């Protein structure tokens, strides 16, 4: 039995899966809420936070793409994780002026 202070409905949202396309422009003819099992209107959730989703076509993702990250997790405007590695030119290493 739940404690008397616990409300079953208070945490109901935690059991719900995100189910809409959050792309800047949703291209799906059925709208942001439509999702299919596979194909261009398959809804992928962010592989890091699962709090945002996108249709494959709305984010120009191929059918072979197994995952996607939202801008908040990947870095604004990227749609995928960026490498932080930056090549240094000659004489620009640590301790070089």
N, C-alpha and C positions, 0 to 999 in steps of 0.2 A: 504494500500500500504506500502511496506517496505521502510525504509529510503534509500536514495541514496547510502550510504556507506555500506549497508548490501548486501552481496552476498548470494543468496539462497544456492549455492553449498558449501559454507564455512562450514556449520554446518550439512551437509548431513550425515556424519559419526556418528553423535550423535543419529540418528534415526535408525541405523543399529544394529542388535542383533548379538552378538558373535556367530559364527557358525562353530567352529572347535574344535577338541580334542587336548588338550595341554598336555596330559599325556606324560611322558618321552618316553614311548614306546606305540604307538597306535597299537592295535591288530586288528582293524576293517579291514576286507578284502576289503571294499570299500574305505578305506583311511580316513584321518583326517576330511575331509569335509562331509562325509556321516553321516546322522542322521536319526533315525527312531522315530516314535511317542512313542513307548514303547519297552521293551525288552533290550537285551544286548547292542544294538547300539543306545539306547536313549542317547541324549547328555544332560548332566546336567551342568548348569552354576553355578559358585560359588555363594552361597547364600548370601555372603557379598558384593562382588564387581562386579559380573557378567562379569568380564573382562577375565576370563579363563573358559574353559569347559573341560569335560571329558566324554567319553562313560562309561556307567556303567561297562562293562567288563574290560576296560582298567585300572580302579581304583578299581576293585574287589568289586563293590557295588551291594548289593542285590536289587531285584525289589521292596522291601519294603522301601528302603532308599528314603526318600522324599527330602533330600537336601545333599549338598556336599560343602566343602570349599576348595579353592586352598591353596597351601603351604604358599603363601604370607600372606593370611588372617588368617590361622589356626596356622602357625608356621612351619618352614621348616621341611620336612620329616614326617609330621604327617598325612596330608590329612584330618584331622578333628580337631576341636578345642580341646585343651588340658586344663585340669583343672590346676589351679595354686596352688591348695591346696596341701601341702606337710605335711605328719604327722611328728610331732616332737617326738623324743625319750624322755625318762625320764630325767628330769633335763635340757632340752634344750629349754625351753620356754623363753619368753622375760625376760631379766634381769638375765638370768642364764649364768654362765661362764663354 
